[in-house]
Structures are given as C-alpha cells and as structure tokens.
Amino acid sequence: MTTPAEQPHEAPAARDFPLRRTCPFAPPAAYAELRAEQPVAPVTLPTGRPAWVVTRYEDVRELLADPRASADIRRPAFPALGEGEQEVGARLRPFIRTDAPEHTRYRRMLLPEFTVRRVRAMRPAVQALVDELVDTMLAGGAPADFVPLYANAVSTSVICELLGIPRENLEFFRDVTRISGSRHSTAEQVSEALGGLFALLTDLIRAREKDPGDDLLSRLVVQHLRTGALTLPELLSTVGITINAGRETSTNMLALSTLLLLRRPDLVAELRADPALMPAAVDELLRVMSIADSIPLRVAAEDIDIPGGTLPRDEGVIALLAGANHDPEQFAHPERVDFHRPSNHHVAFGYGVHQCIGQHLARLELEVALGTLIRRVPTLRLAEPDAEVAFKHDSATFGIERLMVAW
Ligand code: HEM
C-alpha cells in the first residue's frame, strides 16, 4: 500500500484556452479558481499546442517585467491563439512581438509621438471629431448600431488624425483588424488583409516623401525612412501594428463601457454630478473589462521562477491581464465598479517594456467619447433586448459585435 506522500505526482489536466466569459464585464469564472488553486496552469490552445497561463496580479507583473520572458513570435513555442497570426507575424515581425534590442529601437522611435504632452495637445482635435460623430449618429436616426457608427468611428478617426491618414477608409480598417485579429483567420486571409492595408499606406508614404506634413507618418518618413534608419517594410509593419493595436482595443472598450453605463444609471449619475471623476472612471472601466486579457503572449527563454510556480524553458505562457486585474489580493471586491478606488494600479495596458505605448491616447479617447455621450445624448438607451447584444468571443480583444441603441 502506498501512503499519499509516495503516490506518483499527477500532472494537472490542461484546460482548453481561451475560456469563455459568461458576464461581459468580468473575466471567465474559472480565473478565480486558477488564481486560488493553480496560479501557473497548463492549457491547450486552439492550435492544439500546449502553454501555461498565469492569473495572479503579482505573478503577471513579475513575468511581464522579466527579460527572460520573450515576446519573439518566431519562437516555436510562441502561444499564438491562431495559426495565421503566428505565420504572418513571424514574417512581418511587428515590434510588439520582438525582444530587445530590436524592440527598443522601434519603441524609441515611437515614444516621442505618444507622450502625455503630445496626447494632451490632441484633445481639441479629438473633441471636434467626437462631436462630429455624435452629430452624424443623431442625424442618421434611431435605432442605430453604436459599434460601427460611434465606437469604431471614434477609434479609427483618432488613429487617422494621429497618423495623418484620410478618414474615408473607416470600413476598410475595420475589416483589416477583424480579419487579422480573428483566431479563425488563415495565414492567407491575414496576409491578404494586411497586404491591402500596406498598399494603402505605401501610397500615403510616397506622398509624404514628396510633401511631408505635421503628422506622425510624415515625421517617421522624414526622420527614419529618409535617413535609412527604417526600411519601407519596417515602416509599414510599425504603422500597421499601431493601427491594428489601437483601433480594435479602443472600439471594444468604448462599446463595452457604454453598455455597462446603460445598465448602471447610478454610475452615470455620479459622472454627471462630478465630471472630474472621468479619468478615474476610465481607469476603473479599463480594469474591470480587461479586454486585452490575452494579448501578452510570451515564451520562457529560460526556466523562470515566479511566486506562483516555475515556467519551464522554451514553453509558451500567457499573462492573463483580467486574472491580475480581478485578483482580490490587489483589488478589494474586484467585481465592483468603483470610481473612487484609493489606488488602481491595474495592468489593463500590460506591464514592462511592452506596456501599451498608446495608453495616454486611449484614455483621452475614452474620456472624451464617453463624457460627450453623457452630456449630449442623455436619453441614450438600448434598442434591443439585453440578451440580443452580440459579443466578440473569438477576437484578440473582447468586445461587442453589434449594439443597437436609440435616444
Ligand atoms: C483601450 C485601449 C487599449 C488597450 C486595452 C491596449 C492594450 C495593450 C496591451 C495589453 C499591450 C501590451 C501587449 C504585450 O505586453 O504583449 C499593448 C501594446 C501596444 N499598444 Fe495598446 N491598448 C490600447 C490602445 C492602444 C492605442 C490607442 C494605440 C495606438 C494608437 C496602441 C498601440 C499599442 C502598441 C503599438 C503596442 C505595442 C507596444 C510594445 O510592444 O512596445 N494601443 N496595448
């Protein structure tokens, strides 16, 4: 007879990943179990490959701050959620999926464009865009689908404003991001969608070479393409990832936040009574929703010990941001939406060297777009039964497919 201590250690069964949200404003319920019982847990990805997931706040931050956690998409164990993503990513090498020193080179080029000062200077332009889009939505009459008409239109218009790209391509950008961000897209579909984007950007770059303006694309052309610091494919990949990373995320945050506020008039009343609460409210919404939950994909380049366990060398790991942002050790009553949290050091924008470069811009967009809706469309309401709101369960960031509203 064997005593319990002598029994062979049973490896825990791997769960299928991603897990599905049951409440759109909270992580999948199993994250709480994982945090409590298996802080470093094995999973099977949709590609059939194995990986680990990490769910505790402390572990997520340690992992993302560790230089041995590689973001290099060319590594065979890279835990991509779709085949297309890895194959195309390994070819195009967007800087979000590279390591130092390569990553540092791109990050240094872009950082001056995303400082608090530069983003603050964009506020009047963002406000003007948002006002125009509210006018257009109202003029079109109710019921209206909030996602393309407002959430996507705001995020895409802001990126176009930043880069100096004409705004007539809203739908085109939406399709590119939808295809390149879907787990079900094949490498061919991703390549084709990005090829269309790159063709459009190449024309714009050629025009800027002849006649530069006062925008991000012109500055990248003048300071980095003309000097030979960046090749054309490198510039295309950098601008492409900025568009992709900045559009879908902000669209989803804006649509989900609006749905939450429609369900919680008490929170809207708080914001109406004290508009200065808006920045704290935006950060709390970012924490609660944690829409970019499984964006930080890494490979352990060495064995990495974190408080919750060991990540074995050459194996993939996903730092689950929603797990960290709902860790009760860090956030009291994490499920509560509380615009008055005394400290809110959430990781909705990631952590470490890859932490979202566009975070100040994202906050600005959300503050202006939500604040303007509350002020200008006080009668906004859902125009379909709650159960019919369609969510994006299969895209890189969680969001809403369609949200019918009236006013
Ligand atoms: C609510 C909106 C947003 C959320 C939740 C979000 C989330 C994130 C997260 C979690 C990462 C880190 C990925 C990792 O560690 O692997 C990231 C990186 C990045 N984000 Fe955002 N993002 C948002 C908006 C934006 C915007 C508006 C832009 C640009 C206009 C942007 C551009 C980028 C870029 C270029 C990176 C890569 C940074 C690097 O690797 O150094 N994001 N974002």
Boltz pocket constraint, residues with backbone or C-beta under 6 A from the ligand:
constraints:
  - pocket:
      binder: B
      contacts: [[A, 71], [A, 95], [A, 96], [A, 97], [A, 103], [A, 107], [A, 159], [A, 238], [A, 241], [A, 242], [A, 245], [A, 246], [A, 247], [A, 249], [A, 250], [A, 253], [A, 291], [A, 292], [A, 295], [A, 296], [A, 297], [A, 321], [A, 347], [A, 348], [A, 349], [A, 350], [A, 351], [A, 353], [A, 354], [A, 355], [A, 356], [A, 357], [A, 358], [A, 359], [A, 361], [A, 362]]
      max_distance: 6.0
